[in-house]
């Protein structure tokens, strides 16, 4: 497994960085889409961010158009949609592939973390991966698990200590 902190990232505004910008923080990585049945989860994600950010919690939204073309916009359109509709203040990456031959390197690492119901590849929009302060993947949640679900809150709180 690669050091997650060395994985390059392009943010939604076009700036180049790497996952190391989150070193020492607990991070929830979510593949997001604007035209999905789970799009309303943006509100829950923003609420989580507001609740835990001061304790060292970050969210990284990674827009993806691989599932039924549910994220067709440009990076700028995606950012505007998220801000106008959900007040999103957590960082977004540029649009990425989360599976297939052009899979983003972060997802190549994340999808090595398997749980009983979520082996391997990302199945749909709004799958969630929790990364601890040491850069290790510690939990994975299905699209159907809301950001404020008890198991998500418990996992975040356990990592924040």
C-alpha positions as CSV (number, residue, x, y, z in Angstrom):
1,X,0.0,0.0,0.0
2,X,1.3,3.5,-0.9
3,X,1.6,6.3,1.5
4,X,-1.8,8.1,1.0
5,X,-0.2,11.4,1.8
6,X,2.0,11.2,-1.3
7,X,-1.1,10.8,-3.7
8,X,-1.4,13.8,-5.9
9,X,-4.7,15.8,-6.0
10,X,-6.1,18.4,-8.2
11,X,-8.6,20.5,-6.4
12,X,-11.8,21.8,-8.0
13,X,-10.3,25.3,-8.5
14,X,-7.4,23.7,-10.6
15,X,-4.8,24.0,-7.9
16,X,-2.3,21.1,-7.5
17,X,-1.6,19.5,-4.1
18,X,-1.5,16.1,-2.6
19,X,-3.3,14.2,0.1
20,X,-0.6,15.2,2.5
21,X,-2.5,18.5,2.9
22,X,-4.7,16.4,5.3
23,X,-1.8,15.0,7.4
24,X,-2.8,14.7,11.0
25,X,-6.5,15.1,10.4
26,X,-9.3,12.5,10.2
27,X,-10.7,12.6,6.7
28,X,-13.9,11.3,5.1
29,X,-13.4,10.8,1.3
30,X,-16.6,10.7,-0.7
31,X,-17.2,10.3,-4.4
32,X,-20.0,12.8,-5.1
33,X,-22.4,13.6,-7.9
34,X,-24.9,16.4,-8.5
35,X,-27.7,14.4,-10.1
36,X,-27.9,11.3,-8.0
37,X,-30.6,10.0,-5.6
38,X,-28.0,10.4,-2.9
39,X,-27.2,14.1,-3.8
40,X,-29.1,15.3,-0.7
41,X,-26.3,13.7,1.3
42,X,-24.3,16.9,0.6
43,X,-26.4,18.6,3.3
44,X,-25.4,15.8,5.8
45,X,-21.8,16.0,4.8
46,X,-21.7,19.8,5.3
47,X,-23.4,19.4,8.7
48,X,-20.7,16.8,9.7
49,X,-18.0,19.1,8.5
50,X,-19.4,21.9,10.6
51,X,-19.8,19.7,13.7
52,X,-16.3,18.2,13.7
53,X,-14.0,20.5,11.7
54,X,-12.6,22.3,14.7
55,X,-11.6,18.9,16.1
56,X,-9.3,18.1,13.1
57,X,-11.9,16.6,10.8
58,X,-11.9,17.1,7.0
59,X,-14.1,16.0,4.1
60,X,-12.8,15.6,0.6
61,X,-15.6,15.4,-2.0
62,X,-14.4,13.8,-5.3
63,X,-16.9,14.4,-8.1
64,X,-17.3,11.4,-10.4
65,X,-19.4,10.9,-13.6
66,X,-18.9,7.2,-13.9
67,X,-22.3,6.1,-12.5
68,X,-25.2,6.8,-14.9
69,X,-23.6,10.1,-16.0
70,X,-24.8,11.7,-12.7
71,X,-22.0,14.3,-12.6
72,X,-22.0,15.9,-16.1
73,X,-20.9,19.4,-15.1
74,X,-17.6,21.1,-15.3
75,X,-15.5,21.6,-12.2
76,X,-16.8,25.2,-11.9
77,X,-20.5,24.1,-12.4
78,X,-20.1,21.5,-9.8
79,X,-18.6,24.0,-7.3
80,X,-21.4,26.4,-8.0
81,X,-24.1,23.7,-7.6
82,X,-22.6,22.5,-4.3
83,X,-22.4,26.1,-2.9
84,X,-25.8,27.3,-4.0
85,X,-27.8,24.2,-3.1
86,X,-26.0,22.9,0.0
87,X,-23.6,25.6,1.2
88,X,-20.7,23.2,0.8
89,X,-17.5,24.6,2.3
90,X,-15.4,21.4,2.4
91,X,-12.8,20.9,-0.4
92,X,-13.8,19.3,-3.7
93,X,-11.3,17.7,-6.1
94,X,-11.6,18.1,-9.8
95,X,-13.7,15.4,-11.5
96,X,-12.1,11.9,-11.2
97,X,-12.7,8.3,-12.1
98,X,-13.0,6.1,-9.1
99,X,-12.7,2.8,-11.0
100,X,-11.4,1.6,-14.4
101,X,-8.3,2.2,-16.3
102,X,-8.2,5.9,-15.4
103,X,-8.9,5.3,-11.7
104,X,-7.6,8.1,-9.6
105,X,-4.5,6.9,-7.5
106,X,-6.3,7.8,-4.3
107,X,-9.1,5.4,-5.2
108,X,-6.6,2.7,-6.2
109,X,-5.5,2.8,-2.6
110,X,-8.9,3.3,-0.9
111,X,-10.5,0.4,-2.7
112,X,-7.9,-2.0,-1.2
113,X,-9.8,-1.5,2.0
114,X,-12.6,-4.0,2.1
115,X,-15.5,-4.8,4.4
116,X,-17.9,-7.7,4.2
117,X,-20.5,-5.8,2.1
118,X,-18.1,-3.6,0.3
119,X,-15.3,-5.5,-1.4
120,X,-13.1,-3.9,-3.9
121,X,-14.5,-1.4,-6.4
122,X,-16.7,1.5,-5.6
123,X,-20.3,0.5,-6.4
124,X,-22.0,3.9,-6.7
125,X,-21.9,7.6,-5.8
126,X,-21.5,8.7,-2.2
127,X,-19.5,5.8,-0.9
128,X,-17.5,7.0,2.1
129,X,-13.9,6.1,3.3
130,X,-12.7,7.2,6.7
131,X,-8.9,7.8,7.1
132,X,-7.4,8.3,10.5
133,X,-4.8,10.9,11.6
134,X,-1.9,8.5,10.6
135,X,-3.2,8.1,7.0
136,X,-4.7,4.7,7.4
137,X,-8.1,3.7,6.0
138,X,-10.2,2.6,9.0
139,X,-13.8,2.4,7.7
140,X,-15.9,2.2,4.6
141,X,-19.5,3.0,4.3
142,X,-22.0,2.3,1.5
143,X,-23.8,4.9,-0.5
144,X,-27.0,4.1,1.4
145,X,-25.4,5.0,4.7
146,X,-26.2,8.6,5.5
147,X,-23.4,10.9,6.7
148,X,-25.2,11.3,10.1
149,X,-25.8,7.5,10.5
150,X,-24.8,6.3,14.0
151,X,-22.1,4.1,12.6
152,X,-20.5,7.0,10.7
153,X,-20.7,9.3,13.7
154,X,-19.3,6.6,16.0
155,X,-16.3,5.9,13.7
156,X,-15.5,9.6,13.3
157,X,-15.8,10.3,17.0
158,X,-13.6,7.3,17.8
159,X,-10.9,8.6,15.5
160,X,-11.1,12.1,16.7
161,X,-10.6,10.8,20.3
